[in-house]
Amino acid sequence: MRLISGPIAGRRLPGHRLLAPLLAGVGLAGCLYGFAGGGLPPTIKTVALLPFDNQTAEPTLTKEVSDRVRDAVESRLGLRQASETQADALVRGTIVRYEPDLPVQYTGGEGQAVSVTRRLVQITVSVEIMDQKQGKPLWQRSGLVLEGEYDPGQELDGRNKALDKLVTNIVEGAQSQW
């Protein structure tokens, strides 16, 4: 620790009494700041999740995506499940592509065998949340690419990371509605 010495040591700067309240006010204002107008319309209280069309060779993705999205719209968006004919909103989508084994990190040098030390799962989807009463989309994304890195032999870890990103995109998209 260095002590200050010289002509300014022990002196107070002009306006020092205003600094603390000013900083506190700025901090408090930052806490009160928020967005208005985001989120789903107040009329949207129920949702029907239609099974995602699956254009990939991975049949288990349909159930995994549906389960994750269903949990998210219930727990994170606060919507109740309803039948397609009774729901205020529909969630539907298509799993367009699934790449489970993309190498992203290698080791090895000249004259050595190259080995993959990190891989990537990549899922491409199109998703839409539709207001049934208004007949218009509340949120939609086409060609949304979600990725999850994993260690070799741990594809499920990568898939789970990609599915977590899908859920986050849907929830944040539904909540932001600009």
Legacy VTK file of the C-alpha trace (Angstrom):
# vtk DataFile Version 3.0
C-alpha trace
ASCII
DATASET POLYDATA
POINTS 178 float
0.000 0.000 0.000
1.309 3.434 -0.911
0.540 6.494 1.146
-0.066 9.804 -0.560
2.223 12.588 0.470
2.802 16.038 -0.830
0.622 19.117 -1.314
-2.702 17.237 -1.765
-2.322 14.756 1.106
-5.058 15.166 3.683
-7.096 17.571 1.545
-10.593 16.908 0.335
-11.556 17.557 -3.222
-14.293 20.111 -3.951
-17.703 18.474 -4.287
-16.710 15.306 -2.406
-19.944 15.481 -0.424
-21.933 15.139 -3.650
-20.025 12.149 -4.951
-21.451 9.453 -2.654
-25.131 10.393 -3.182
-24.512 10.722 -6.909
-22.966 7.263 -7.126
-25.741 5.778 -4.991
-28.348 7.407 -7.238
-26.705 6.026 -10.367
-26.583 2.551 -8.813
-30.217 2.733 -7.739
-31.325 3.977 -11.143
-29.524 1.040 -12.709
-31.488 -1.356 -10.511
-34.810 0.196 -11.491
-34.160 0.130 -15.223
-36.240 -2.352 -17.209
-37.913 -3.019 -20.509
-41.557 -2.381 -21.164
-43.694 -4.104 -23.746
-41.798 -7.377 -23.868
-43.179 -10.813 -23.275
-46.159 -12.653 -24.571
-49.482 -10.830 -24.823
-51.563 -11.120 -21.629
-54.194 -13.107 -23.546
-51.722 -15.982 -24.019
-52.137 -18.279 -21.030
-52.251 -21.742 -22.616
-50.154 -23.471 -25.251
-50.273 -26.581 -27.385
-46.905 -28.022 -28.321
-47.143 -29.852 -31.615
-44.586 -32.601 -32.273
-41.652 -31.186 -34.209
-41.294 -32.554 -37.724
-38.023 -34.439 -37.897
-36.171 -34.394 -41.212
-33.102 -36.091 -39.756
-32.061 -39.710 -39.403
-32.100 -39.362 -35.581
-35.603 -40.456 -34.446
-35.082 -39.734 -30.733
-34.660 -36.008 -31.380
-38.410 -35.491 -31.804
-39.162 -36.581 -28.244
-36.092 -34.864 -26.755
-36.925 -31.529 -28.397
-40.622 -31.797 -27.477
-39.861 -32.635 -23.836
-37.386 -29.769 -23.448
-39.612 -27.195 -25.138
-42.683 -28.346 -23.157
-40.810 -27.997 -19.860
-39.587 -24.526 -20.850
-42.957 -23.091 -21.886
-44.510 -24.367 -18.671
-41.791 -23.498 -16.159
-40.067 -20.493 -17.725
-42.905 -18.869 -19.651
-45.648 -19.863 -17.185
-48.012 -21.266 -19.825
-50.347 -24.200 -19.186
-50.671 -27.081 -21.617
-53.921 -27.300 -23.570
-55.227 -29.184 -26.563
-54.550 -27.760 -29.995
-58.161 -26.617 -30.395
-58.308 -24.942 -26.951
-54.830 -23.387 -26.683
-54.197 -19.658 -26.981
-50.884 -20.339 -28.730
-49.233 -23.130 -30.694
-45.563 -24.039 -30.680
-44.467 -25.936 -33.747
-41.268 -26.550 -35.552
-39.057 -28.671 -37.738
-35.750 -30.303 -36.946
-33.998 -29.674 -40.231
-30.504 -31.040 -39.656
-28.528 -32.998 -37.077
-24.744 -33.255 -37.233
-23.547 -35.245 -34.217
-19.841 -35.619 -34.869
-18.142 -32.479 -36.193
-14.459 -32.318 -35.176
-13.439 -28.923 -33.788
-10.135 -29.478 -31.972
-7.160 -31.671 -32.903
-3.780 -32.707 -31.536
-0.760 -34.057 -33.356
2.064 -32.589 -35.307
4.328 -33.402 -38.207
4.840 -37.123 -38.520
2.331 -37.830 -35.731
-1.151 -39.226 -35.988
-3.813 -36.556 -35.678
-6.452 -37.198 -33.069
-9.657 -35.278 -32.406
-9.830 -33.934 -28.857
-13.107 -31.988 -29.106
-16.253 -32.532 -31.161
-19.445 -30.623 -31.852
-23.136 -31.460 -32.152
-25.014 -29.120 -34.463
-28.825 -29.039 -34.661
-30.680 -26.829 -37.131
-34.350 -26.089 -36.429
-37.155 -23.817 -37.479
-39.548 -22.808 -34.685
-42.720 -20.758 -34.463
-45.001 -19.629 -31.651
-48.375 -18.779 -33.171
-51.204 -16.758 -31.610
-54.235 -18.858 -32.561
-56.822 -16.153 -31.939
-55.005 -13.495 -33.973
-53.737 -15.975 -36.562
-50.266 -14.443 -36.524
-46.839 -15.531 -35.342
-45.725 -14.222 -31.955
-42.138 -15.354 -32.546
-40.388 -17.381 -35.212
-36.909 -18.409 -36.278
-35.997 -20.264 -39.406
-32.677 -22.047 -39.790
-31.695 -21.590 -36.139
-28.347 -23.376 -35.636
-27.602 -24.641 -32.126
-24.283 -26.132 -31.119
-22.863 -28.072 -28.226
-19.207 -29.063 -27.860
-18.231 -32.331 -26.212
-15.316 -34.640 -25.542
-15.006 -37.661 -27.845
-17.422 -40.389 -26.817
-19.735 -37.931 -25.015
-22.136 -37.001 -27.821
-25.075 -36.838 -25.418
-23.349 -33.997 -23.530
-23.072 -32.012 -26.753
-26.672 -32.736 -27.690
-27.876 -31.584 -24.267
-25.918 -28.334 -24.609
-27.447 -27.695 -28.034
-30.958 -28.458 -26.736
-30.403 -26.100 -23.780
-29.540 -23.366 -26.297
-32.704 -24.143 -28.258
-34.850 -23.714 -25.153
-33.059 -20.482 -24.235
-33.626 -19.089 -27.745
-37.335 -19.910 -27.636
-37.870 -18.488 -24.140
-35.857 -15.321 -24.775
-37.518 -14.856 -28.151
-40.985 -15.182 -26.656
-40.124 -12.782 -23.842
-38.476 -10.116 -25.989
-41.080 -9.590 -28.751
-39.860 -6.369 -30.268
LINES 1 179
178 0 1 2 3 4 5 6 7 8 9 10 11 12 13 14 15 16 17 18 19 20 21 22 23 24 25 26 27 28 29 30 31 32 33 34 35 36 37 38 39 40 41 42 43 44 45 46 47 48 49 50 51 52 53 54 55 56 57 58 59 60 61 62 63 64 65 66 67 68 69 70 71 72 73 74 75 76 77 78 79 80 81 82 83 84 85 86 87 88 89 90 91 92 93 94 95 96 97 98 99 100 101 102 103 104 105 106 107 108 109 110 111 112 113 114 115 116 117 118 119 120 121 122 123 124 125 126 127 128 129 130 131 132 133 134 135 136 137 138 139 140 141 142 143 144 145 146 147 148 149 150 151 152 153 154 155 156 157 158 159 160 161 162 163 164 165 166 167 168 169 170 171 172 173 174 175 176 177
